[in-house]
Amino acid sequence: MMKANKGGPPEWLSTHPQEIVELKKWRKHYRKVVPLYEETINHKEQ
């Protein structure tokens, strides 16, 4: 893993993550999680 990151820590351990990469990851997960969240909220209200 160190070899893939040029001797540094894995990206997920970095204190300064690459913003664009992180934003893309966030968007990917956001699209999956929001419908689940909304379904849970709607289920609890009933």
mmCIF entry with sequence, helices, sheets and N, C-alpha, C, O atoms, coordinates in Angstrom:
data_MODEL
# 
_entry.id   MODEL 
# 
_entity.id                         1 
_entity.type                       polymer 
_entity.pdbx_number_of_molecules   1 
# 
_entity_poly.entity_id                      1 
_entity_poly.type                           'polypeptide(L)' 
_entity_poly.nstd_linkage                   no 
_entity_poly.nstd_monomer                   no 
_entity_poly.pdbx_seq_one_letter_code       MMKANKGGPPEWLSTHPQEIVELKKWRKHYRKVVPLYEETINHKEQ 
_entity_poly.pdbx_seq_one_letter_code_can   MMKANKGGPPEWLSTHPQEIVELKKWRKHYRKVVPLYEETINHKEQ 
_entity_poly.pdbx_strand_id                 A 
# 
loop_
_entity_poly_seq.entity_id 
_entity_poly_seq.num 
_entity_poly_seq.mon_id 
_entity_poly_seq.hetero 
1 1  MET n 
1 2  MET n 
1 3  LYS n 
1 4  ALA n 
1 5  ASN n 
1 6  LYS n 
1 7  GLY n 
1 8  GLY n 
1 9  PRO n 
1 10 PRO n 
1 11 GLU n 
1 12 TRP n 
1 13 LEU n 
1 14 SER n 
1 15 THR n 
1 16 HIS n 
1 17 PRO n 
1 18 GLN n 
1 19 GLU n 
1 20 ILE n 
1 21 VAL n 
1 22 GLU n 
1 23 LEU n 
1 24 LYS n 
1 25 LYS n 
1 26 TRP n 
1 27 ARG n 
1 28 LYS n 
1 29 HIS n 
1 30 TYR n 
1 31 ARG n 
1 32 LYS n 
1 33 VAL n 
1 34 VAL n 
1 35 PRO n 
1 36 LEU n 
1 37 TYR n 
1 38 GLU n 
1 39 GLU n 
1 40 THR n 
1 41 ILE n 
1 42 ASN n 
1 43 HIS n 
1 44 LYS n 
1 45 GLU n 
1 46 GLN n 
# 
_struct_asym.id          A 
_struct_asym.entity_id   1 
# 
loop_
_struct_conf.conf_type_id 
_struct_conf.id 
_struct_conf.pdbx_PDB_helix_id 
_struct_conf.beg_label_comp_id 
_struct_conf.beg_label_asym_id 
_struct_conf.beg_label_seq_id 
_struct_conf.pdbx_beg_PDB_ins_code 
_struct_conf.end_label_comp_id 
_struct_conf.end_label_asym_id 
_struct_conf.end_label_seq_id 
_struct_conf.pdbx_end_PDB_ins_code 
_struct_conf.beg_auth_comp_id 
_struct_conf.beg_auth_asym_id 
_struct_conf.beg_auth_seq_id 
_struct_conf.end_auth_comp_id 
_struct_conf.end_auth_asym_id 
_struct_conf.end_auth_seq_id 
_struct_conf.pdbx_PDB_helix_class 
_struct_conf.details 
_struct_conf.pdbx_PDB_helix_length 
HELX_P HELX_P1 AA1 GLU A 11 ? LEU A 13 ? GLU A 11 LEU A 13 5 ? 3  
HELX_P HELX_P2 AA2 GLU A 19 ? GLU A 45 ? GLU A 19 GLU A 45 1 ? 27 
# 
_struct_conf_type.id          HELX_P 
_struct_conf_type.criteria    ? 
_struct_conf_type.reference   ? 
# 
loop_
_atom_site.group_PDB 
_atom_site.id 
_atom_site.type_symbol 
_atom_site.label_atom_id 
_atom_site.label_alt_id 
_atom_site.label_comp_id 
_atom_site.label_asym_id 
_atom_site.label_entity_id 
_atom_site.label_seq_id 
_atom_site.pdbx_PDB_ins_code 
_atom_site.Cartn_x 
_atom_site.Cartn_y 
_atom_site.Cartn_z 
_atom_site.occupancy 
_atom_site.B_iso_or_equiv 
_atom_site.pdbx_formal_charge 
_atom_site.auth_seq_id 
_atom_site.auth_comp_id 
_atom_site.auth_asym_id 
_atom_site.auth_atom_id 
_atom_site.pdbx_PDB_model_num 
ATOM 1   N N  . MET A 1 1  ? 0.822   -1.191 0.000  1.00 0.00 ? 1  MET A N  1 
ATOM 2   C CA . MET A 1 1  ? 0.000   0.000  0.000  1.00 0.00 ? 1  MET A CA 1 
ATOM 3   C C  . MET A 1 1  ? 0.869   1.259  0.000  1.00 0.00 ? 1  MET A C  1 
ATOM 4   O O  . MET A 1 1  ? 0.543   2.244  -0.664 1.00 0.00 ? 1  MET A O  1 
ATOM 5   N N  . MET A 1 2  ? 1.964   1.223  0.740  1.00 0.00 ? 2  MET A N  1 
ATOM 6   C CA . MET A 1 2  ? 2.857   2.373  0.753  1.00 0.00 ? 2  MET A CA 1 
ATOM 7   C C  . MET A 1 2  ? 3.417   2.646  -0.644 1.00 0.00 ? 2  MET A C  1 
ATOM 8   O O  . MET A 1 2  ? 3.589   3.796  -1.047 1.00 0.00 ? 2  MET A O  1 
ATOM 9   N N  . LYS A 1 3  ? 3.696   1.567  -1.368 1.00 0.00 ? 3  LYS A N  1 
ATOM 10  C CA . LYS A 1 3  ? 4.237   1.724  -2.711 1.00 0.00 ? 3  LYS A CA 1 
ATOM 11  C C  . LYS A 1 3  ? 3.244   2.461  -3.608 1.00 0.00 ? 3  LYS A C  1 
ATOM 12  O O  . LYS A 1 3  ? 3.644   3.311  -4.403 1.00 0.00 ? 3  LYS A O  1 
ATOM 13  N N  . ALA A 1 4  ? 1.982   2.152  -3.490 1.00 0.00 ? 4  ALA A N  1 
ATOM 14  C CA . ALA A 1 4  ? 0.953   2.795  -4.306 1.00 0.00 ? 4  ALA A CA 1 
ATOM 15  C C  . ALA A 1 4  ? 0.798   4.268  -3.966 1.00 0.00 ? 4  ALA A C  1 
ATOM 16  O O  . ALA A 1 4  ? 0.353   5.054  -4.802 1.00 0.00 ? 4  ALA A O  1 
ATOM 17  N N  . ASN A 1 5  ? 1.160   4.648  -2.747 1.00 0.00 ? 5  ASN A N  1 
ATOM 18  C CA . ASN A 1 5  ? 1.020   6.034  -2.305 1.00 0.00 ? 5  ASN A CA 1 
ATOM 19  C C  . ASN A 1 5  ? 2.362   6.750  -2.223 1.00 0.00 ? 5  ASN A C  1 
ATOM 20  O O  . ASN A 1 5  ? 2.493   7.740  -1.502 1.00 0.00 ? 5  ASN A O  1 
ATOM 21  N N  . LYS A 1 6  ? 3.349   6.266  -2.945 1.00 0.00 ? 6  LYS A N  1 
ATOM 22  C CA . LYS A 1 6  ? 4.668   6.893  -3.020 1.00 0.00 ? 6  LYS A CA 1 
ATOM 23  C C  . LYS A 1 6  ? 5.315   7.054  -1.654 1.00 0.00 ? 6  LYS A C  1 
ATOM 24  O O  . LYS A 1 6  ? 5.918   8.092  -1.378 1.00 0.00 ? 6  LYS A O  1 
ATOM 25  N N  . GLY A 1 7  ? 5.202   6.053  -0.798 1.00 0.00 ? 7  GLY A N  1 
ATOM 26  C CA . GLY A 1 7  ? 5.864   6.079  0.495  1.00 0.00 ? 7  GLY A CA 1 
ATOM 27  C C  . GLY A 1 7  ? 5.098   6.773  1.596  1.00 0.00 ? 7  GLY A C  1 
ATOM 28  O O  . GLY A 1 7  ? 5.523   6.745  2.751  1.00 0.00 ? 7  GLY A O  1 
ATOM 29  N N  . GLY A 1 8  ? 3.990   7.390  1.273  1.00 0.00 ? 8  GLY A N  1 
ATOM 30  C CA . GLY A 1 8  ? 3.181   8.074  2.280  1.00 0.00 ? 8  GLY A CA 1 
ATOM 31  C C  . GLY A 1 8  ? 2.110   7.162  2.833  1.00 0.00 ? 8  GLY A C  1 
ATOM 32  O O  . GLY A 1 8  ? 1.987   6.010  2.417  1.00 0.00 ? 8  GLY A O  1 
ATOM 33  N N  . PRO A 1 9  ? 1.340   7.676  3.767  1.00 0.00 ? 9  PRO A N  1 
ATOM 34  C CA . PRO A 1 9  ? 0.253   6.874  4.325  1.00 0.00 ? 9  PRO A CA 1 
ATOM 35  C C  . PRO A 1 9  ? -0.861  6.696  3.298  1.00 0.00 ? 9  PRO A C  1 
ATOM 36  O O  . PRO A 1 9  ? -0.914  7.427  2.309  1.00 0.00 ? 9  PRO A O  1 
ATOM 37  N N  . PRO A 1 10 ? -1.745  5.736  3.522  1.00 0.00 ? 10 PRO A N  1 
ATOM 38  C CA . PRO A 1 10 ? -2.892  5.590  2.625  1.00 0.00 ? 10 PRO A CA 1 
ATOM 39  C C  . PRO A 1 10 ? -3.696  6.888  2.582  1.00 0.00 ? 10 PRO A C  1 
ATOM 40  O O  . PRO A 1 10 ? -3.729  7.638  3.557  1.00 0.00 ? 10 PRO A O  1 
ATOM 41  N N  . GLU A 1 11 ? -4.329  7.142  1.470  1.00 0.00 ? 11 GLU A N  1 
ATOM 42  C CA . GLU A 1 11 ? -5.068  8.400  1.299  1.00 0.00 ? 11 GLU A CA 1 
ATOM 43  C C  . GLU A 1 11 ? -6.100  8.615  2.400  1.00 0.00 ? 11 GLU A C  1 
ATOM 44  O O  . GLU A 1 11 ? -6.292  9.742  2.856  1.00 0.00 ? 11 GLU A O  1 
ATOM 45  N N  . TRP A 1 12 ? -6.765  7.545  2.830  1.00 0.00 ? 12 TRP A N  1 
ATOM 46  C CA . TRP A 1 12 ? -7.813  7.695  3.835  1.00 0.00 ? 12 TRP A CA 1 
ATOM 47  C C  . TRP A 1 12 ? -7.254  8.067  5.198  1.00 0.00 ? 12 TRP A C  1 
ATOM 48  O O  . TRP A 1 12 ? -8.013  8.488  6.071  1.00 0.00 ? 12 TRP A O  1 
ATOM 49  N N  . LEU A 1 13 ? -5.940  7.924  5.410  1.00 0.00 ? 13 LEU A N  1 
ATOM 50  C CA . LEU A 1 13 ? -5.319  8.336  6.668  1.00 0.00 ? 13 LEU A CA 1 
ATOM 51  C C  . LEU A 1 13 ? -4.735  9.743  6.590  1.00 0.00 ? 13 LEU A C  1 
ATOM 52  O O  . LEU A 1 13 ? -4.296  10.289 7.602  1.00 0.00 ? 13 LEU A O  1 
ATOM 53  N N  . SER A 1 14 ? -4.727  10.321 5.417  1.00 0.00 ? 14 SER A N  1 
ATOM 54  C CA . SER A 1 14 ? -4.122  11.625 5.227  1.00 0.00 ? 14 SER A CA 1 
ATOM 55  C C  . SER A 1 14 ? -4.899  12.706 5.960  1.00 0.00 ? 14 SER A C  1 
ATOM 56  O O  . SER A 1 14 ? -6.129  12.678 6.012  1.00 0.00 ? 14 SER A O  1 
ATOM 57  N N  . THR A 1 15 ? -4.161  13.666 6.529  1.00 0.00 ? 15 THR A N  1 
ATOM 58  C CA . THR A 1 15 ? -4.818  14.809 7.170  1.00 0.00 ? 15 THR A CA 1 
ATOM 59  C C  . THR A 1 15 ? -5.172  15.874 6.148  1.00 0.00 ? 15 THR A C  1 
ATOM 60  O O  . THR A 1 15 ? -5.888  16.825 6.460  1.00 0.00 ? 15 THR A O  1 
ATOM 61  N N  . HIS A 1 16 ? -4.672  15.719 4.923  1.00 0.00 ? 16 HIS A N  1 
ATOM 62  C CA . HIS A 1 16 ? -4.962  16.661 3.845  1.00 0.00 ? 16 HIS A CA 1 
ATOM 63  C C  . HIS A 1 16 ? -5.389  15.884 2.603  1.00 0.00 ? 16 HIS A C  1 
ATOM 64  O O  . HIS A 1 16 ? -4.633  15.810 1.634  1.00 0.00 ? 16 HIS A O  1 
ATOM 65  N N  . PRO A 1 17 ? -6.603  15.298 2.617  1.00 0.00 ? 17 PRO A N  1 
ATOM 66  C CA . PRO A 1 17 ? -7.033  14.490 1.468  1.00 0.00 ? 17 PRO A CA 1 
ATOM 67  C C  . PRO A 1 17 ? -7.212  15.349 0.227  1.00 0.00 ? 17 PRO A C  1 
ATOM 68  O O  . PRO A 1 17 ? -7.483  16.548 0.307  1.00 0.00 ? 17 PRO A O  1 
ATOM 69  N N  . GLN A 1 18 ? -7.058  14.719 -0.894 1.00 0.00 ? 18 GLN A N  1 
ATOM 70  C CA . GLN A 1 18 ? -7.268  15.428 -2.151 1.00 0.00 ? 18 GLN A CA 1 
ATOM 71  C C  . GLN A 1 18 ? -8.749  15.771 -2.257 1.00 0.00 ? 18 GLN A C  1 
ATOM 72  O O  . GLN A 1 18 ? -9.602  14.883 -2.281 1.00 0.00 ? 18 GLN A O  1 
ATOM 73  N N  . GLU A 1 19 ? -9.044  17.057 -2.321 1.00 0.00 ? 19 GLU A N  1 
ATOM 74  C CA . GLU A 1 19 ? -10.435 17.510 -2.266 1.00 0.00 ? 19 GLU A CA 1 
ATOM 75  C C  . GLU A 1 19 ? -11.288 16.963 -3.397 1.00 0.00 ? 19 GLU A C  1 
ATOM 76  O O  . GLU A 1 19 ? -12.429 16.562 -3.163 1.00 0.00 ? 19 GLU A O  1 
ATOM 77  N N  . ILE A 1 20 ? -10.780 16.936 -4.583 1.00 0.00 ? 20 ILE A N  1 
ATOM 78  C CA . ILE A 1 20 ? -11.582 16.471 -5.720 1.00 0.00 ? 20 ILE A CA 1 
ATOM 79  C C  . ILE A 1 20 ? -11.904 14.994 -5.576 1.00 0.00 ? 20 ILE A C  1 
ATOM 80  O O  . ILE A 1 20 ? -13.038 14.579 -5.814 1.00 0.00 ? 20 ILE A O  1 
ATOM 81  N N  . VAL A 1 21 ? -10.928 14.206 -5.192 1.00 0.00 ? 21 VAL A N  1 
ATOM 82  C CA . VAL A 1 21 ? -11.154 12.775 -5.008 1.00 0.00 ? 21 VAL A CA 1 
ATOM 83  C C  . VAL A 1 21 ? -12.184 12.558 -3.914 1.00 0.00 ? 21 VAL A C  1 
ATOM 84  O O  . VAL A 1 21 ? -13.087 11.735 -4.062 1.00 0.00 ? 21 VAL A O  1 
ATOM 85  N N  . GLU A 1 22 ? -12.054 13.285 -2.825 1.00 0.00 ? 22 GLU A N  1 
ATOM 86  C CA . GLU A 1 22 ? -12.990 13.139 -1.718 1.00 0.00 ? 22 GLU A CA 1 
ATOM 87  C C  . GLU A 1 22 ? -14.395 13.568 -2.128 1.00 0.00 ? 22 GLU A C  1 
ATOM 88  O O  . GLU A 1 22 ? -15.371 12.924 -1.742 1.00 0.00 ? 22 GLU A O  1 
ATOM 89  N N  . LEU A 1 23 ? -14.511 14.625 -2.890 1.00 0.00 ? 23 LEU A N  1 
ATOM 90  C CA . LEU A 1 23 ? -15.820 15.092 -3.343 1.00 0.00 ? 23 LEU A CA 1 
ATOM 91  C C  . LEU A 1 23 ? -16.489 14.049 -4.235 1.00 0.00 ? 23 LEU A C  1 
ATOM 92  O O  . LEU A 1 23 ? -17.692 13.812 -4.119 1.00 0.00 ? 23 LEU A O  1 
ATOM 93  N N  . LYS A 1 24 ? -15.724 13.432 -5.113 1.00 0.00 ? 24 LYS A N  1 
ATOM 94  C CA . LYS A 1 24 ? -16.283 12.385 -5.978 1.00 0.00 ? 24 LYS A CA 1 
ATOM 95  C C  . LYS A 1 24 ? -16.761 11.198 -5.149 1.00 0.00 ? 24 LYS A C  1 
ATOM 96  O O  . LYS A 1 24 ? -17.826 10.639 -5.407 1.00 0.00 ? 24 LYS A O  1 
ATOM 97  N N  . LYS A 1 25 ? -15.965 10.819 -4.150 1.00 0.00 ? 25 LYS A N  1 
ATOM 98  C CA . LYS A 1 25 ? -16.365 9.715  -3.278 1.00 0.00 ? 25 LYS A CA 1 
ATOM 99  C C  . LYS A 1 25 ? -17.630 10.084 -2.517 1.00 0.00 ? 25 LYS A C  1 
ATOM 100 O O  . LYS A 1 25 ? -18.533 9.258  -2.382 1.00 0.00 ? 25 LYS A O  1 
ATOM 101 N N  . TRP A 1 26 ? -17.708 11.312 -2.021 1.00 0.00 ? 26 TRP A N  1 
ATOM 102 C CA . TRP A 1 26 ? -18.863 11.769 -1.255 1.00 0.00 ? 26 TRP A CA 1 
ATOM 103 C C  . TRP A 1 26 ? -20.116 11.729 -2.118 1.00 0.00 ? 26 TRP A C  1 
ATOM 104 O O  . TRP A 1 26 ? -21.161 11.251 -1.677 1.00 0.00 ? 26 TRP A O  1 
ATOM 105 N N  . ARG A 1 27 ? -20.014 12.224 -3.335 1.00 0.00 ? 27 ARG A N  1 
ATOM 106 C CA . ARG A 1 27 ? -21.169 12.218 -4.242 1.00 0.00 ? 27 ARG A CA 1 
ATOM 107 C C  . ARG A 1 27 ? -21.653 10.799 -4.517 1.00 0.00 ? 27 ARG A C  1 
ATOM 108 O O  . ARG A 1 27 ? -22.855 10.535 -4.538 1.00 0.00 ? 27 ARG A O  1 
ATOM 109 N N  . LYS A 1 28 ? -20.708 9.893  -4.726 1.00 0.00 ? 28 LYS A N  1 
ATOM 110 C CA . LYS A 1 28 ? -21.059 8.497  -5.008 1.00 0.00 ? 28 LYS A CA 1 
ATOM 111 C C  . LYS A 1 28 ? -21.853 7.900  -3.846 1.00 0.00 ? 28 LYS A C  1 
ATOM 112 O O  . LYS A 1 28 ? -22.878 7.252  -4.058 1.00 0.00 ? 28 LYS A O  1 
ATOM 113 N N  . HIS A 1 29 ? -21.383 8.116  -2.636 1.00 0.00 ? 29 HIS A N  1 
ATOM 114 C CA . HIS A 1 29 ? -22.054 7.563  -1.467 1.00 0.00 ? 29 HIS A CA 1 
ATOM 115 C C  . HIS A 1 29 ? -23.342 8.316  -1.144 1.00 0.00 ? 29 HIS A C  1 
ATOM 116 O O  . HIS A 1 29 ? -24.307 7.716  -0.672 1.00 0.00 ? 29 HIS A O  1 
ATOM 117 N N  . TYR A 1 30 ? -23.364 9.614  -1.393 1.00 0.00 ? 30 TYR A N  1 
ATOM 118 C CA . TYR A 1 30 ? -24.541 10.438 -1.133 1.00 0.00 ? 30 TYR A CA 1 
ATOM 119 C C  . TYR A 1 30 ? -25.741 9.906  -1.909 1.00 0.00 ? 30 TYR A C  1 
ATOM 120 O O  . TYR A 1 30 ? -26.842 9.804  -1.370 1.00 0.00 ? 30 TYR A O  1 
ATOM 121 N N  . ARG A 1 31 ? -25.523 9.569  -3.170 1.00 0.00 ? 31 ARG A N  1 
ATOM 122 C CA . ARG A 1 31 ? -26.618 9.069  -4.018 1.00 0.00 ? 31 ARG A CA 1 
ATOM 123 C C  . ARG A 1 31 ? -27.201 7.765  -3.493 1.00 0.00 ? 31 ARG A C  1 
ATOM 124 O O  . ARG A 1 31 ? -28.379 7.477  -3.707 1.00 0.00 ? 31 ARG A O  1 
ATOM 125 N N  . LYS A 1 32 ? -26.385 6.983  -2.811 1.00 0.00 ? 32 LYS A N  1 
ATOM 126 C CA . LYS A 1 32 ? -26.855 5.715  -2.260 1.00 0.00 ? 32 LYS A CA 1 
ATOM 127 C C  . LYS A 1 32 ? -27.512 5.899  -0.896 1.00 0.00 ? 32 LYS A C  1 
ATOM 128 O O  . LYS A 1 32 ? -28.494 5.228  -0.581 1.00 0.00 ? 32 LYS A O  1 
ATOM 129 N N  . VAL A 1 33 ? -26.979 6.794  -0.102 1.00 0.00 ? 33 VAL A N  1 
ATOM 130 C CA . VAL A 1 33 ? -27.390 6.916  1.294  1.00 0.00 ? 33 VAL A CA 1 
ATOM 131 C C  . VAL A 1 33 ? -28.650 7.757  1.476  1.00 0.00 ? 33 VAL A C  1 
ATOM 132 O O  . VAL A 1 33 ? -29.485 7.425  2.317  1.00 0.00 ? 33 VAL A O  1 
ATOM 133 N N  . VAL A 1 34 ? -28.808 8.819  0.725  1.00 0.00 ? 34 VAL A N  1 
ATOM 134 C CA . VAL A 1 34 ? -29.956 9.713  0.917  1.00 0.00 ? 34 VAL A CA 1 
ATOM 135 C C  . VAL A 1 34 ? -31.290 8.986  0.762  1.00 0.00 ? 34 VAL A C  1 
ATOM 136 O O  . VAL A 1 34 ? -32.165 9.172  1.608  1.00 0.00 ? 34 VAL A O  1 
ATOM 137 N N  . PRO A 1 35 ? -31.494 8.169  -0.271 1.00 0.00 ? 35 PRO A N  1 
ATOM 138 C CA . PRO A 1 35 ? -32.771 7.449  -0.350 1.00 0.00 ? 35 PRO A CA 1 
ATOM 139 C C  . PRO A 1 35 ? -33.012 6.537  0.858  1.00 0.00 ? 35 PRO A C  1 
ATOM 140 O O  . PRO A 1 35 ? -34.143 6.415  1.326  1.00 0.00 ? 35 PRO A O  1 
ATOM 141 N N  . LEU A 1 36 ? -31.958 5.904  1.358  1.00 0.00 ? 36 LEU A N  1 
ATOM 142 C CA . LEU A 1 36 ? -32.104 5.060  2.546  1.00 0.00 ? 36 LEU A CA 1 
ATOM 143 C C  . LEU A 1 36 ? -32.477 5.895  3.766  1.00 0.00 ? 36 LEU A C  1 
ATOM 144 O O  . LEU A 1 36 ? -33.323 5.495  4.565  1.00 0.00 ? 36 LEU A O  1 
ATOM 145 N N  . TYR A 1 37 ? -31.849 7.043  3.902  1.00 0.00 ? 37 TYR A N  1 
ATOM 146 C CA . TYR A 1 37 ? -32.151 7.952  5.010  1.00 0.00 ? 37 TYR A CA 1 
ATOM 147 C C  . TYR A 1 37 ? -33.607 8.412  4.945  1.00 0.00 ? 37 TYR A C  1 
ATOM 148 O O  . TYR A 1 37 ? -34.325 8.369  5.944  1.00 0.00 ? 37 TYR A O  1 
ATOM 149 N N  . GLU A 1 38 ? -34.034 8.850  3.764  1.00 0.00 ? 38 GLU A N  1 
ATOM 150 C CA . GLU A 1 38 ? -35.405 9.337  3.609  1.00 0.00 ? 38 GLU A CA 1 
ATOM 151 C C  . GLU A 1 38 ? -36.415 8.228  3.885  1.00 0.00 ? 38 GLU A C  1 
ATOM 152 O O  . GLU A 1 38 ? -37.454 8.474  4.498  1.00 0.00 ? 38 GLU A O  1 
ATOM 153 N N  . GLU A 1 39 ? -36.124 7.031  3.443  1.00 0.00 ? 39 GLU A N  1 
ATOM 154 C CA . GLU A 1 39 ? -37.011 5.897  3.699  1.00 0.00 ? 39 GLU A CA 1 
ATOM 155 C C  . GLU A 1 39 ? -37.118 5.635  5.203  1.00 0.00 ? 39 GLU A C  1 
ATOM 156 O O  . GLU A 1 39 ? -38.206 5.362  5.712  1.00 0.00 ? 39 GLU A O  1 
ATOM 157 N N  . THR A 1 40 ? -36.013 5.716  5.896  1.00 0.00 ? 40 THR A N  1 
ATOM 158 C CA . THR A 1 40 ? -35.995 5.496  7.343  1.00 0.00 ? 40 THR A CA 1 
ATOM 159 C C  . THR A 1 40 ? -36.796 6.567  8.066  1.00 0.00 ? 40 THR A C  1 
ATOM 160 O O  . THR A 1 40 ? -37.584 6.255  8.958  1.00 0.00 ? 40 THR A O  1 
ATOM 161 N N  . ILE A 1 41 ? -36.604 7.815  7.694  1.00 0.00 ? 41 ILE A N  1 
ATOM 162 C CA . ILE A 1 41 ? -37.331 8.925  8.325  1.00 0.00 ? 41 ILE A CA 1 
ATOM 163 C C  . ILE A 1 41 ? -38.827 8.768  8.085  1.00 0.00 ? 41 ILE A C  1 
ATOM 164 O O  . ILE A 1 41 ? -39.623 8.921  9.012  1.00 0.00 ? 41 ILE A O  1 
ATOM 165 N N  . ASN A 1 42 ? -39.213 8.465  6.857  1.00 0.00 ? 42 ASN A N  1 
ATOM 166 C CA . ASN A 1 42 ? -40.631 8.299  6.538  1.00 0.00 ? 42 ASN A CA 1 
ATOM 167 C C  . ASN A 1 42 ? -41.228 7.116  7.292  1.00 0.00 ? 42 ASN A C  1 
ATOM 168 O O  . ASN A 1 42 ? -42.383 7.176  7.714  1.00 0.00 ? 42 ASN A O  1 
ATOM 169 N N  . HIS A 1 43 ? -40.475 6.063  7.463  1.00 0.00 ? 43 HIS A N  1 
ATOM 170 C CA . HIS A 1 43 ? -40.953 4.880  8.181  1.00 0.00 ? 43 HIS A CA 1 
ATOM 171 C C  . HIS A 1 43 ? -41.160 5.190  9.665  1.00 0.00 ? 43 HIS A C  1 
ATOM 172 O O  . HIS A 1 43 ? -42.128 4.725  10.266 1.00 0.00 ? 43 HIS A O  1 
ATOM 173 N N  . LYS A 1 44 ? -40.263 5.965  10.251 1.00 0.00 ? 44 LYS A N  1 
ATOM 174 C CA . LYS A 1 44 ? -40.359 6.302  11.676 1.00 0.00 ? 44 LYS A CA 1 
ATOM 175 C C  . LYS A 1 44 ? -41.550 7.211  11.961 1.00 0.00 ? 44 LYS A C  1 
ATOM 176 O O  . LYS A 1 44 ? -42.133 7.141  13.043 1.00 0.00 ? 44 LYS A O  1 
ATOM 177 N N  . GLU A 1 45 ? -41.920 8.064  11.003 1.00 0.00 ? 45 GLU A N  1 
ATOM 178 C CA . GLU A 1 45 ? -43.015 9.010  11.205 1.00 0.00 ? 45 GLU A CA 1 
ATOM 179 C C  . GLU A 1 45 ? -44.372 8.327  11.180 1.00 0.00 ? 45 GLU A C  1 
ATOM 180 O O  . GLU A 1 45 ? -45.346 8.882  11.690 1.00 0.00 ? 45 GLU A O  1 
ATOM 181 N N  . GLN A 1 46 ? -44.459 7.150  10.607 1.00 0.00 ? 46 GLN A N  1 
ATOM 182 C CA . GLN A 1 46 ? -45.754 6.462  10.485 1.00 0.00 ? 46 GLN A CA 1 
ATOM 183 C C  . GLN A 1 46 ? -46.091 5.676  11.713 1.00 0.00 ? 46 GLN A C  1 
ATOM 184 O O  . GLN A 1 46 ? -47.144 5.041  11.770 1.00 0.00 ? 46 GLN A O  1 
# 
